[in-house]
Amino acid sequence: MTNPIVTHTLTGAALLSALVLAACGGGGGGSASTAASSSVSQTASGTVTGFGSVYVDGVEIEDARAATRVENADGSYSATALQLGQRVRVAHDGNGTASGVTVDAAVIGAVASGSIDASALTFRVAGQAVKANTDSTLGVVTMFGGGYTAFTDIAATDLVEVHGSVVYDSTTAAYVVHATRIEKKSAITAVRVMGKIASLDTTAKTFAINGLTVSYAAATLAPSTATLANDQTVAVWGPSSALVAGGSALTLSASRVKVINSSLADTITSGTTQLGGLVSNYSASAGSFEIEGVKVLVGSATITPTGATLASGAYVQVTGTVGTDGSITATAIRVRQASTTDDLARVRLTGAIESLTDQASFVVRGVPADAAGIDLATACPGVTLAVGTVVKVTASVQSGTDVVLATSLACTSSTTYTMRSTSGTAGTVDSTAKTFVLTTASATTQKVQWSDQTVFAGVTATTLDGVAVVVDGYLDTSGTLIARKIRNPAVTTGRQDSDAYSGLDTSTSRSWTQYRSSRR
């Protein structure tokens, strides 16, 4: 069915003011200065559903030159790599070219002891209830990462980063994070919680976010002119040591509190925007609902597919006008259907194959894909898949594994920003020009250029020389590999989940052999 809101290239209306974007610090993250981008006229906020580009709720946005960042506790930004299931805010020029992508986790912290319910697929982190989903007919299937492949991998006291939409549960009278991604972390720099303020006490300087009491007495408030109020959506950071349990109460002494406005931009504006997520607090009589704390007025909006109904917990994509009060008057609402062929349910991957075990088992854009159900003779006539073959894959998320199941496959030619992964040893490093030469196992050489937007993992710009690295990037017109990510898979901080399927990581039991055995 045709999606009137999105196609495979970005559409949508203009947002009147530009986002303030970060020019991310190079050499492995760290602080980032901010600069206004005159090319920014629109935003898209939602869940990462693929890479090509990056797909946000099925919308393709070219991010090859975009600053991809995460906000730190001190207000600085660090370069980061995108993952399936993350919630992001994208600033773009209206023609499908992004200038900035900001990653927004719902909660970061430790899994509370005694909170894991394997039957209900729930647990708690920093006072926030988290719920996973394994059934695509019920909604978005939760992606797992950082070593997790299923809910059963989660253990008490694990450090996790959870992405998803917050939905009000009338039975428990509390908000629950319906997770789109749960990732295990080896370490965190701070506890982070995002939610709506309740029980604000301006004298004691405390407020509640669900089961968490936040003390903001010593916190930096952002923006500095903001005034806290009940029902505001905020992001809160605090050191792990500042999260203290006292009886049944849990208190976080915040170091920073940021008010998130209704347009999910850096300033409240009038204009139009697109927003995806789970419906919360739906009221048919009032004709309104919330997504991520943003009030959406249904009005005369076109709802698709025909016959689709709105309800709390439904995943939707909204196009509408942002009013001066921060609410969105919807012009179009697309409701995710149970079928995994729905645009809002599919995973899309475009890029050069990074590793290949056989014609049905390969990794592209850091995602292992199972193409056993594809007729390759029809999908790619005359082509034998190999490392470097450029493919377009449509797939669905599978429960209990990080391997996506391909439903369609096509072989295609490279484009200007086709992403590829190249392994080799770094040498002839020029820190001034930000270049080095990558020598591959076959003794071929490739010039690599990095920038302030490049993510370094397990290696830094100053320690590159002589290190065996994997470089993800695209070739410019001169044949130079423009690096989006440089990592050293020999160390924990430089590994990624797909290394288990590429032979780069032998410390895990995950493999194509194990996967095939589990699917028999």
C-alpha positions as CSV (number, residue, x, y, z in Angstrom):
1,M,0.0,0.0,0.0
2,T,1.3,3.4,-0.9
3,N,2.3,5.6,2.0
4,P,1.0,9.1,1.5
5,I,3.2,10.5,4.2
6,V,6.5,9.1,3.2
7,T,8.1,7.4,0.2
8,H,11.7,6.0,-0.1
9,T,12.9,9.6,-0.4
10,L,12.1,12.2,2.1
11,T,9.1,14.5,1.8
12,G,7.4,16.8,4.4
13,A,7.0,20.5,5.0
14,A,9.3,23.1,6.2
15,L,10.2,23.8,9.8
16,L,10.6,27.6,10.1
17,S,13.7,27.9,12.2
18,A,17.0,26.0,11.9
19,L,18.2,23.6,14.6
20,V,21.4,24.4,16.4
21,L,23.7,21.6,15.3
22,A,27.0,20.3,16.7
23,A,30.2,20.1,14.7
24,C,31.4,17.0,16.6
25,G,34.9,16.8,18.0
26,G,37.1,14.3,16.2
27,G,39.6,11.8,17.4
28,G,37.2,9.6,19.3
29,G,34.3,11.8,20.6
30,G,34.6,14.4,23.2
31,S,33.2,17.9,23.2
32,A,31.7,19.6,20.2
33,S,31.2,23.2,19.4
34,T,27.8,24.3,18.0
35,A,27.1,26.2,14.8
36,A,23.9,27.1,13.0
37,S,23.4,25.4,9.7
38,S,21.6,27.6,7.1
39,S,20.7,24.5,5.1
40,V,18.4,23.2,7.8
41,S,14.7,23.7,7.1
42,Q,13.0,20.5,8.2
43,T,13.1,17.8,10.9
44,A,12.2,14.2,11.2
45,S,12.0,12.4,14.6
46,G,11.4,8.7,15.1
47,T,13.0,5.3,15.1
48,V,16.0,4.2,12.9
49,T,14.7,1.4,10.6
50,G,17.6,1.1,8.2
51,F,20.7,2.4,6.6
52,G,21.5,3.5,3.2
53,S,21.5,6.7,4.0
54,V,19.6,6.4,7.3
55,Y,15.9,5.4,7.4
56,V,13.8,7.0,10.1
57,D,10.4,5.2,10.2
58,G,10.8,4.2,6.6
59,V,11.9,7.7,5.4
60,E,15.2,7.7,3.6
61,I,17.5,10.6,4.5
62,E,21.0,11.0,3.2
63,D,23.4,11.3,6.2
64,A,26.8,10.7,4.6
65,R,27.9,14.3,5.5
66,A,25.8,14.8,8.6
67,A,27.1,15.2,12.1
68,T,25.7,12.3,14.0
69,R,25.9,13.1,17.7
70,V,24.8,12.2,21.2
71,E,24.4,14.8,24.0
72,N,26.6,14.5,27.1
73,A,25.8,15.3,30.7
74,D,27.8,18.5,30.5
75,G,25.9,19.8,27.4
76,S,28.7,19.0,25.0
77,Y,28.2,16.5,22.1
78,S,30.2,13.5,20.9
79,A,30.2,11.8,17.5
80,T,28.4,8.5,17.6
81,A,27.4,5.7,15.2
82,L,23.7,4.9,14.5
83,Q,22.1,1.6,15.4
84,L,18.8,0.0,14.4
85,G,16.0,0.8,16.8
86,Q,17.5,4.0,18.2
87,R,15.3,7.1,18.5
88,V,16.8,10.1,16.6
89,R,16.1,13.6,15.6
90,V,17.2,14.5,12.1
91,A,17.7,18.0,10.7
92,H,17.7,18.2,6.9
93,D,17.3,20.5,4.0
94,G,13.9,19.4,2.8
95,N,15.4,17.5,-0.2
96,G,16.5,14.4,1.8
97,T,20.0,15.5,2.8
98,A,20.7,15.6,6.5
99,S,23.0,18.1,8.3
100,G,22.7,16.6,11.7
101,V,21.4,13.6,13.5
102,T,20.9,13.6,17.3
103,V,20.5,10.3,19.2
104,D,18.0,10.3,22.1
105,A,17.9,7.4,24.6
106,A,14.8,7.2,26.8
107,V,16.9,5.9,29.8
108,I,20.5,4.9,30.5
109,G,21.4,3.2,33.7
110,A,21.6,-0.1,35.6
111,V,18.9,-2.8,35.5
112,A,17.3,-2.8,39.0
113,S,17.7,-6.0,41.0
114,G,14.5,-8.0,41.3
115,S,12.8,-6.0,38.5
116,I,13.1,-8.5,35.6
117,D,9.9,-10.2,34.6
118,A,10.7,-12.6,31.8
119,S,7.0,-13.4,31.2
120,A,5.9,-9.8,30.9
121,L,9.2,-8.8,29.2
122,T,9.6,-5.9,31.7
123,F,12.3,-4.5,34.0
124,R,13.2,-1.2,35.6
125,V,16.1,1.2,35.1
126,A,16.6,4.4,37.1
127,G,13.0,4.2,38.3
128,Q,11.6,3.8,34.8
129,A,9.5,0.8,33.7
130,V,10.7,-0.7,30.4
131,K,8.8,-3.2,28.3
132,A,10.1,-5.2,25.3
133,N,8.2,-6.7,22.5
134,T,8.9,-9.9,20.5
135,D,5.7,-10.1,18.5
136,S,5.5,-8.0,15.3
137,T,1.7,-8.3,15.2
138,L,1.6,-6.4,18.4
139,G,3.9,-3.6,17.4
140,V,7.5,-2.6,16.9
141,V,9.8,-5.6,17.7
142,T,12.5,-4.7,20.1
143,M,16.1,-4.7,18.7
144,F,18.9,-5.9,21.0
145,G,22.5,-5.0,20.9
146,G,25.8,-4.8,22.8
147,G,25.9,-8.5,23.1
148,Y,22.2,-9.0,23.8
149,T,20.2,-11.0,21.3
150,A,17.1,-11.6,23.3
151,F,15.3,-10.5,26.5
152,T,16.6,-13.5,28.4
153,D,20.2,-12.1,28.1
154,I,19.3,-9.2,30.4
155,A,20.6,-9.6,34.0
156,A,20.2,-7.6,37.1
157,T,22.7,-4.7,37.5
158,D,23.6,-4.8,33.8
159,L,24.3,-1.3,32.4
160,V,21.9,-0.6,29.5
161,E,20.8,2.0,27.1
162,V,17.1,1.9,26.2
163,H,15.4,3.6,23.3
164,G,11.7,3.7,22.7
165,S,8.5,5.6,23.2
166,V,7.0,6.4,26.6
167,V,3.3,5.3,26.9
168,Y,1.0,6.0,29.8
169,D,-0.4,2.8,31.4
170,S,-3.7,3.6,33.0
171,T,-3.7,0.4,35.0
172,T,-0.5,1.3,36.9
173,A,-1.0,5.1,36.5
174,A,2.6,5.4,35.2
175,Y,4.5,5.8,32.0
176,V,6.2,2.8,30.5
177,V,9.1,2.9,28.0
178,H,8.1,0.6,25.1
179,A,11.6,-0.3,23.9
180,T,12.6,-0.3,20.3
181,R,16.2,-1.0,21.2
182,I,17.9,-2.4,24.4
183,E,21.7,-2.3,24.3
184,K,24.1,-3.6,26.9
185,K,26.9,-1.2,27.8
186,S,30.2,-2.0,29.3
187,A,30.3,1.5,31.0
188,I,28.2,4.7,31.1
189,T,29.3,8.2,31.7
190,A,26.1,9.2,33.4
191,V,22.6,8.1,34.3
192,R,20.1,9.6,31.8
193,V,16.3,9.7,32.1
194,M,13.8,11.4,29.7
195,G,10.2,11.9,30.8
196,K,7.5,14.2,32.0
197,I,7.8,16.3,35.2
198,A,5.3,15.5,38.0
199,S,5.0,16.6,41.6
200,L,7.3,19.6,41.1
201,D,8.4,21.2,44.4
202,T,10.2,24.4,43.7
203,T,11.0,24.9,47.4
204,A,12.7,21.5,47.9
205,K,13.8,21.7,44.2
206,T,12.6,18.2,43.4
207,F,10.3,16.6,40.9
208,A,9.3,13.1,39.9
209,I,9.7,11.1,36.6
210,N,7.6,8.0,37.2
211,G,9.4,6.0,40.0
212,L,12.3,8.4,40.2
213,T,12.6,11.5,42.4
214,V,15.0,14.1,40.8
215,S,16.7,16.6,43.0
216,Y,17.8,19.6,40.8
217,A,19.2,21.8,43.6
218,A,22.7,21.6,42.2
219,A,21.7,21.0,38.5
220,T,22.5,23.2,35.5
221,L,19.2,24.1,33.8
222,A,19.1,24.2,30.0
223,P,18.2,26.4,28.5
224,S,19.3,28.8,31.2
225,T,16.1,30.8,30.8
226,A,13.8,27.8,31.2
227,T,11.3,27.6,34.1
228,L,10.4,24.1,35.2
229,A,6.7,23.1,35.3
230,N,4.6,20.0,35.7
231,D,4.0,18.0,32.4
232,Q,7.1,19.4,30.8
233,T,9.3,16.8,29.0
234,V,12.8,16.9,30.2
235,A,16.1,15.0,29.9
236,V,18.0,14.6,33.1
237,W,21.6,13.5,33.7
238,G,23.4,12.6,36.9
239,P,26.4,10.5,38.0
240,S,25.7,6.9,38.7
241,S,26.9,7.5,42.3
242,A,24.1,10.2,42.6
243,L,21.4,7.6,42.2
244,V,20.5,6.6,45.7
245,A,17.8,4.2,47.0
246,G,16.2,5.0,50.4
247,G,13.6,2.4,51.3
248,S,11.2,2.3,48.4
249,A,12.3,5.7,47.1
250,L,14.9,6.2,44.4
251,T,16.5,9.7,44.1
252,L,18.8,11.1,41.5
253,S,20.8,14.2,42.3
254,A,20.9,15.7,38.8
255,S,23.9,17.5,37.4
256,R,21.9,18.8,34.4
257,V,18.2,19.2,33.4
258,K,17.2,20.0,29.9
259,V,13.7,21.1,28.9
260,I,12.7,19.4,25.7
261,N,10.2,21.5,23.8
262,S,7.3,20.2,21.9
263,S,8.8,20.5,18.4
264,L,11.7,18.3,19.7
265,A,14.0,21.0,18.3
266,D,16.3,23.4,20.2
267,T,13.7,26.2,20.2
268,I,9.9,26.2,20.1
269,T,8.9,27.3,16.6
270,S,5.8,27.4,14.4
271,G,5.9,25.5,11.2
272,T,5.5,21.8,10.2
273,T,7.3,18.6,11.1
274,Q,7.1,14.8,11.1
275,L,7.1,12.8,14.3
276,G,7.0,9.0,14.8
277,G,6.4,7.0,17.9
278,L,3.9,5.2,20.1
279,V,0.6,6.9,20.9
280,S,0.0,7.8,24.5
281,N,-3.0,9.3,26.4
282,Y,-5.3,8.9,23.3
283,S,-8.7,10.6,23.8
284,A,-11.2,10.1,21.1
285,S,-13.5,12.6,22.6
286,A,-10.8,15.3,22.8
287,G,-9.4,14.2,19.4
288,S,-5.8,14.2,20.8
289,F,-2.9,12.1,21.9
290,E,0.8,12.4,22.8
291,I,4.0,11.2,21.3
292,E,7.2,11.7,23.4
293,G,5.3,14.3,25.5
294,V,4.2,16.2,22.4
295,K,0.4,16.8,22.2
296,V,-1.0,15.9,18.8
297,L,-4.5,17.3,17.7
298,V,-6.1,14.8,15.3
299,G,-8.6,17.3,13.8
300,S,-9.3,16.6,10.1
301,A,-6.1,14.7,9.5
302,T,-6.0,12.0,6.9
303,I,-5.5,8.6,8.6
304,T,-4.0,5.8,6.6
305,P,-4.2,2.9,5.8
306,T,-8.0,3.1,5.1
307,G,-9.8,1.7,8.1
308,A,-6.9,2.1,10.5
309,T,-7.8,3.2,14.0
310,L,-5.9,5.3,16.6
311,A,-5.4,3.9,20.1
312,S,-2.8,4.2,22.9
313,G,0.1,2.0,22.1
314,A,-0.3,2.2,18.3
315,Y,2.9,3.2,16.4
316,V,2.2,6.2,14.2
317,Q,3.9,8.7,12.0
318,V,2.5,12.2,12.1
319,T,2.8,15.1,9.7
320,G,1.5,18.4,11.0
321,T,1.8,22.0,12.0
322,V,3.5,23.1,15.2
323,G,1.5,25.7,16.9
324,T,2.8,28.5,19.2
325,D,1.8,26.5,22.2
326,G,4.0,23.6,21.1
327,S,1.2,21.2,20.1
328,I,1.0,19.7,16.6
329,T,-2.1,19.9,14.5
330,A,-1.9,16.8,12.4
331,T,-2.5,16.9,8.6
332,A,-1.7,13.2,8.0
333,I,-1.3,10.2,10.4
334,R,-0.1,6.8,9.2
335,V,-0.7,3.9,11.6
336,R,1.7,1.0,11.6
337,Q,0.0,-2.3,10.7
338,A,0.7,-5.8,12.0
339,S,2.1,-6.9,8.7
340,T,5.9,-6.7,8.5
341,T,5.6,-5.5,4.9
342,D,4.2,-2.2,6.3
343,D,6.6,0.7,5.6
344,L,6.8,1.4,9.3
345,A,7.7,-2.2,10.1
346,R,10.4,-2.9,7.5
347,V,14.2,-2.7,7.8
348,R,16.0,-1.3,4.7
349,L,19.7,-1.7,4.1
350,T,21.7,-0.3,1.2
351,G,25.5,-0.6,0.9
352,A,28.4,-2.8,-0.1
353,I,28.5,-6.3,1.5
354,E,31.1,-6.2,4.4
355,S,31.4,-9.9,4.9
356,L,29.9,-13.0,3.4
357,T,29.8,-16.6,4.6
358,D,27.6,-17.9,1.8
359,Q,25.1,-16.5,-0.8
360,A,22.4,-16.4,1.9
361,S,24.4,-15.2,4.9
362,F,26.1,-11.8,4.8
363,V,26.6,-8.5,6.6
364,V,25.7,-5.1,5.1
365,R,25.8,-1.8,7.0
366,G,26.8,-3.6,10.1
367,V,23.6,-5.7,10.1
368,P,23.7,-9.5,9.5
369,A,21.1,-10.5,6.9
370,D,19.6,-13.9,6.2
371,A,18.7,-14.1,2.5
372,A,17.8,-17.8,2.5
373,G,14.3,-17.1,1.2
374,I,15.5,-15.0,-1.7
375,D,15.8,-16.4,-5.3
376,L,19.2,-14.9,-6.1
377,A,18.9,-15.8,-9.8
378,T,15.9,-13.5,-10.0
379,A,17.0,-10.9,-7.5
380,C,20.5,-10.5,-8.9
381,P,20.7,-12.1,-12.4
382,G,24.2,-13.2,-13.3
383,V,25.7,-11.9,-10.1
384,T,27.6,-14.0,-7.5
385,L,27.4,-12.1,-4.2
386,A,30.8,-11.2,-2.8
387,V,32.4,-8.7,-0.4
388,G,32.0,-5.4,-2.1
389,T,28.8,-6.2,-4.0
390,V,26.3,-3.3,-3.6
391,V,22.9,-4.5,-2.5
392,K,19.5,-3.2,-1.5
393,V,17.8,-5.3,1.2
394,T,14.3,-5.1,2.6
395,A,14.0,-7.2,5.7
396,S,12.1,-7.8,8.9
397,V,13.3,-8.0,12.5
398,Q,13.3,-11.5,14.1
399,S,12.8,-12.3,17.7
400,G,15.7,-13.9,19.6
401,T,18.4,-12.9,17.1
402,D,20.1,-9.8,15.7
403,V,19.9,-11.3,12.2
404,V,17.3,-9.7,10.0
405,L,15.3,-11.8,7.6
406,A,15.5,-10.5,4.0
407,T,12.2,-10.3,2.2
408,S,13.6,-8.8,-1.0
409,L,17.1,-8.2,-2.4
410,A,18.5,-6.3,-5.4
411,C,22.0,-5.8,-6.7
412,T,22.7,-2.3,-7.7
413,S,25.5,0.1,-8.7
414,S,27.4,2.4,-6.4
415,T,26.2,5.9,-5.9
416,T,28.1,9.0,-4.6
417,Y,27.6,8.0,-1.0
418,T,27.4,4.2,-1.1
419,M,28.8,3.1,2.2
420,R,31.4,0.3,2.4
421,S,33.6,-1.3,5.0
422,T,37.3,-1.8,4.4
423,S,39.8,-3.5,6.7
424,G,43.6,-3.1,6.9
425,T,46.5,-1.6,8.7
426,A,46.8,2.1,9.1
427,G,50.0,3.8,8.2
428,T,51.5,7.1,6.9
429,V,49.2,9.0,9.3
430,D,49.1,12.8,8.7
431,S,47.3,14.3,11.7
432,T,47.3,17.8,10.1
433,A,45.7,16.7,6.8
434,K,43.7,14.1,8.8
435,T,44.6,11.3,6.4
436,F,46.3,7.9,6.5
437,V,46.9,5.0,4.1
438,L,45.1,1.7,4.8
439,T,47.0,-1.4,3.6
440,T,44.7,-4.4,3.1
441,A,45.4,-8.1,3.5
442,S,45.9,-8.3,-0.2
443,A,48.5,-5.6,0.0
444,T,46.4,-3.0,-1.8
445,T,46.4,0.5,-0.4
446,Q,43.6,2.9,0.2
447,K,43.8,6.6,1.1
448,V,41.5,7.4,4.0
449,Q,40.3,10.9,5.1
450,W,38.7,11.5,8.5
451,S,37.0,14.6,9.9
452,D,35.5,16.0,13.0
453,Q,32.4,14.0,12.3
454,T,34.3,10.7,12.2
455,V,33.6,8.2,15.0
456,F,36.7,6.6,16.5
457,A,36.2,3.4,18.5
458,G,39.0,1.4,20.2
459,V,41.5,3.7,18.6
460,T,42.2,7.5,18.4
461,A,43.6,9.7,15.7
462,T,46.9,9.8,17.6
463,T,47.2,6.0,18.0
464,L,46.2,5.0,14.5
465,D,49.7,4.3,13.1
466,G,50.3,0.5,12.8
467,V,46.8,-0.5,14.1
468,A,44.6,-3.0,12.2
469,V,41.3,-1.2,11.8
470,V,38.0,-1.3,10.0
471,V,36.9,1.8,8.2
472,D,33.3,2.5,7.3
473,G,32.8,5.3,4.7
474,Y,32.2,6.3,1.1
475,L,34.5,7.0,-1.8
476,D,34.8,10.6,-3.0
477,T,35.4,11.5,-6.7
478,S,39.2,11.2,-6.2
479,G,38.9,7.6,-4.8
480,T,39.6,8.7,-1.2
481,L,37.7,6.8,1.4
482,I,35.8,9.4,3.5
483,A,35.6,7.7,6.9
484,R,32.4,7.9,9.0
485,K,33.8,5.4,11.5
486,I,37.2,4.0,12.3
487,R,37.4,1.2,14.8
488,N,39.8,-1.4,16.2
489,P,37.9,-4.7,16.6
490,A,40.8,-6.2,18.6
491,V,39.6,-4.3,21.7
492,T,36.2,-4.4,23.3
493,T,35.4,-0.7,22.7
494,G,36.1,-1.2,19.0
495,R,33.8,-4.2,18.4
496,Q,30.3,-4.3,17.0
497,D,27.7,-7.0,17.2
498,S,28.0,-8.0,13.6
499,D,31.7,-8.9,14.1
500,A,30.4,-12.3,15.4
501,Y,29.2,-13.0,11.9
502,S,32.3,-11.6,10.2
503,G,35.0,-13.7,11.9
504,L,36.4,-10.6,13.6
505,D,35.1,-11.5,17.0
506,T,35.7,-15.1,18.3
507,S,34.8,-14.2,21.9
508,T,31.1,-14.8,21.4
509,S,29.1,-17.9,20.8
510,R,27.0,-16.2,18.1
511,S,27.8,-17.3,14.6
512,W,26.0,-18.1,11.3
513,T,26.3,-21.8,12.2
514,Q,24.5,-21.2,15.5
515,Y,21.9,-19.0,13.9
516,R,21.1,-21.6,11.2
517,S,20.8,-24.3,13.8
518,S,18.4,-22.3,15.9
519,R,16.1,-21.7,12.8
520,R,15.7,-25.3,11.8
